[in-house]
Amino acid sequence: MADDFRLGDLASRVGGRVAGDPERIIRGVATLEEAGPADLAFLTNPKYRKAAEATRAGAILVPWETRLPGRDLLEAPEPYLALAEILDLLYPPGERRPGVSPLAFVGEGAETGEDAEVGPFAVLGAGARIGRRTTVGAGAVLGEGAEVGDDTVIHPRAVLYPGTRVGSRCIIHAGVVLGADGFGFATSSGKHRKVPQLGRVVVEDDVEIGANSAVDRGMLGETVVGRGTKIDDLVMVAHGVRIGPDGLMAAQAGIAGSTRVGRGVTFAGQSGAAGHLSIGDGSVVAAKSAVFADLPARSFVAGIPAVNHLTWKRAQALIRSLPELRARVLRLEARLTALDGKGKGD
């Protein structure tokens, strides 16, 4: 952990300001419930305001112009971003240990950049290359000819199939598989023949891929994860997909083969898209939704099949009222039947 910080110094680092005592010493960051007098807690969601009023924290990181009487506050225009920067300051990464473990396997012609770190039981296949200050964790496997840029972290037991390329400043978490065969089969007379998958996976710079996610290679060409995209755990990106820059994919999302995803697209948890589609820039696919048609830029869709989220909300409201509507219809039918019977009697 880093040295202690004055609250005023932290505010200066994140472009914020102090409401209260700028000399207060901060030694750590903790939740509102667990923080003590030397901790900075954070209030980024107004639903936790009561917890903020009761916390023992020495100071609280809050959005601009938040008022909590009697509290030392660090106000920030983007509090969640400020929290990330403060965590980096107070909890810097552990010390790196450059070098290749004697328990690692390095194939013929494999290259490691300056200050790279290769952990025990890691495998660098023939001709594989890793950049400067890059870390390959214990038991990770880089196949023949795989390439990794500078300042990237490949966590333990990640697997990069032959020919896979990962850019600089990426984070590939444990259990990730990049470059496994896409789901390609030719079916004839009820039998499924595997179609060779000869393409490769390309992960551009500044990408993070969460634990146990998979990005598959296709029959030909490249499957691409664009610069700055962040992928959660347990996500599936199929063969031939191209994801544009700065996308977000939450847990258990999936994209089927050959779909093109634009810049800054968000797939919420358990959402997905069918294959051979085009998803426009800036689109949002809500949780548990399934896209079966092309989406223009800046779409916001929900449901199965996915439709405009406002249309989906109206439909959900109608669905919730169906029992009441059914009861009203039954009452009306009963009245009509009674009226009809009365008319025949007359």
N, C-alpha and C positions, 0 to 999 in steps of 0.2 A: 504494500500500500504506500502511496505517496505521502509526502509531508503534509502537515496540517495546513489548511487554507483559511484566510479571513473571508468572511461572507462578502465583503466589498470586493476582494480580489476575484472571487468566483463570478460576481456580477459583471465585472469588467471583462472577464474572459468570454462571457456569453452574450455580451451586448445588452445586459439587463441593468437593473437598478435596485437598490436596497430601500425598503421601507422599514426602518428600525435601526438596529445597531450594526454598522458595517464592520466593527471590530470583532464580532462574534466569531469564535473559532469553530470550524467545521472539520471533523475527522472522518466522517463517513456519510453514506446515503442509506436510508432505510424507509420502509413503508410507514404510513401514518400510524398504524397500530404498533409497530415494533420499534420505532425511532426513540432515541434517548436525547438528552440535552446537548450532546456533541454531534448530533446527526442532522443532516438536511433531509427532510421529507418532501413529498411533492403532491400537489393537488392539480391534476390535469383534467379531471372530470367533476363537474359541479355536484354530482350525486354523492360525492364523498365529503361534502363540506362539513357535515356534523362530525365526521371522524377528524377532520382538520382542526376543528375547534377544540377537540378533546385530546389531541396528540401531545406527547411529551417532547416532541422534536424541538431542537434549538431554533431551527428556522424552517421555512416552508417555501419551496419553489412553486410559483403560481403564475397564471396568465397576467398580462398587463392590466393594471387598474383594479386588481382584486383587493378586496378589503377584508381583513381579519383582525379586528381590534385587539391590541395587546400582544400581537405576534410579530416576530422579525420575519420579514418576507423578502425573497428574491424574486422580483417581477421580471418576466422575460416575454418578449413579443411572440416567441415560438417555444413554449416551455418544454415540450417533448424533445425538441432538438437540443435545447439547452441541457436537459437532463442527460442526453447521450454524451455531450461534450464534458459535462461535470464527472460522469462516471469514468470516462477515459482519463481525466486528470487524477482522480482519487484512487482509481484501481488500474494502473497501467499493466499491460500484458506481462506475463512472466518472462524471465530471462531466457533467451534463445540459446541453444547449444549447437552452433554451426559444426558441420562435419557429417561424415557418413558412418553410421553405426557399423561395427565389425560384424554384427548379426544381420545386416542388410545384404541383399543380392543386387549387384550392379552388372547388367549385361554388357556384352561387347559393344563398344562405341557409345555407350550412354554417357551423358555429360551433366555435370552439376555446376551451377553458377557460383560465383563468389558468395561466401557466407551462407550457402544453402545448408539445410539440415535434413538428413534422411534417417528416420528412426529404425529401431530393430525390427527385423523380419519384413521390412518394406522391400518391394521388388521394382527395380528399374529395368524394363526390358531392353533388348538390343536397340541402340539408336535413340532411346528416349532422352529427352532433354528437360532440365528444370532450370529456372532462372535464378537470378541473384536474390538472396535472402528468402528464398522460398522454402517452405517446410513440407516434408512428406512424412506423415505420421506412421506409427507402428502398424505393420501389416497392410499398408496401402499398396496397391499394385498399379503401376504404369506400364501398359503394354508396349509392344515393339513400336518404336517411332512416335510414341505419344510426346506431346510438348506442353510445358507449363511455363507461363511467363514469370516476371519478377514479383516478389512480395506476396505471393499466393500461399494459402495454407490448404493443404490436402490432409484432412483429418484421418485418423486411423480407420483402416479397412475400407476406405473408398477404393473404387476400381475404375480405371480409365482404360478402356479397350484400345487395341492397337490403332494408331493414327489419330486418336482424339487430341484436340488442341484446346487448352484452357489458357485464358489471357492473364494479365497482370492484376494484382490486388484482388484476387478472387478468394472466396472461402467455400470450400467443398467439404461438407460435413460427413460424419461417419456413415458408412453404409450406402453412400451415393454410388450409382452405377451409370457411367457415361459411355455410350457407344455399344450397348448390347444390341442384338439383332432386332429390327423392327418386326412387327407381326405381319409378315408377308407370305401368303400361301396361295398357290393356284389349285383350285378345286376342280376335279374332273371325275365323273362317274362315282361321286361320293367320297373320293380320296383326296387328301390335302398334300400337295407337294410343296416343299419349302422353296421359296424364291431367294436366291443368294442376296444377302444384304451387304453391299460393297461400298456404301457411302461412309461418311464419318460425322462425328459430332464436333461442333465448334462452339465454345463458350467464350464470349468476348470479355473485355476488361470489366472489373468492378462488379462482377456477378457473385451472388451468394446462393448456394443451393443447399436446402435443408436435408436432414438425415433421412436416409432410406428413400430418397427420390430417384427417379430414373429418367434419363434422356436417351432415346434410341436412335440408332443410325438407320438410314433407309437403304433401298436397293441401290440407288445412285445418288450422287450429289451430297449436300450437307444438311444436317439438322442444326439450326442455329439458335442460340440463346443470346439475345442482344445485350449490348453494353448497359451496365447498371441495373439489370433486372434482378429482382429478389424472389426466390422460390422457397416456399415453406417445406416442411417435412411431408413425406408420403405424397408427392406430386408425380404425375406421369405425363411426360412430353413424348409423343409418338414420333415415328420415323418421318423425316422430311418436313417437320414443322419448322417454321421460322417465326421467332418471337422478336419483336422490335425492341428498341432501347427502353429502359426505365419501366418495365412492366412489373406487376405484382401478381403472384399466384399463391393463394393460401392453401392450407393443408387439404389433401385429398382431392384437389382439383386435377383435371385431366384434359388434354387436347389430343384429338385423334389425328391421324396421319395427313400430312401435306397441307394443313391449315396454315394460313398466313395471319399473323397477329401483329397489329400496328404498334405504334409508339405509345407508351404509357397506358397500356390496357391492364385492367384489374380483373382477375378471376377470384371471387370470394370462395370460402370453404365449400368443398364438395360440389363445385360447379364444373361445367365442362362444355366442350364444343365438339361437334361431329367433324368428320374429315372433309378436306378439300373446300374449306370455307375461307372467307376473308373477314377479319374482325377489324373494324376501323380504329384509327388513332383515338386514344382517350376514352374508349368504351369501358363500361363497367358491367360485369355479369354477376348478379347477386347470388348469395349462397344457395346451394342445392338447385341451381338453375341449369338448364340444358339448351344450348344454342344449336339450332338445326338449319339456319339460313344465314346468309351474309348479313353483316351489320355495318351500317354507315358509321362514319366517325362520330364520336361523342354519344353513342347510344348508351342507354342505361336500361338493362333488361332483367326480367325476373320470371321464374316459373318454368314449367315443362309442358309444351315447348316455350322457350323464352319469348316474352313479348315486352313491350314498353312497361317499365315498372309501375307507372301510374295506372295503366290498364289492368295490370296484374293485381294491384292493391284494390281497385274497385271490384274486380271479380271475386277476390277473397272476402270482401265485405258482403257481397251478395251470397256467397256460399254459406257464410255464418248465419245469414238470415233465412236460409231455406227451410229449416224446421218450422219456423213461425209462418212463413208463406204457405207451406204445405197445409198447416192446420187451418189457415184462413180459407184456402181453396176448398178443403173438405167441408168446412162450415157452409160456405157458399153453395157447394153442390147439394148439401143436405137441404138448405132452404129452397133451392130451385126444385129439388125433387118434391118437397112438401107443397110448394106452390103449384107444380104441375099436377100433383094428385088432387089438390083442391079444385083446380079448374075442371078436371075430368068428372069430379063428383057433381059439380054444378050442372 
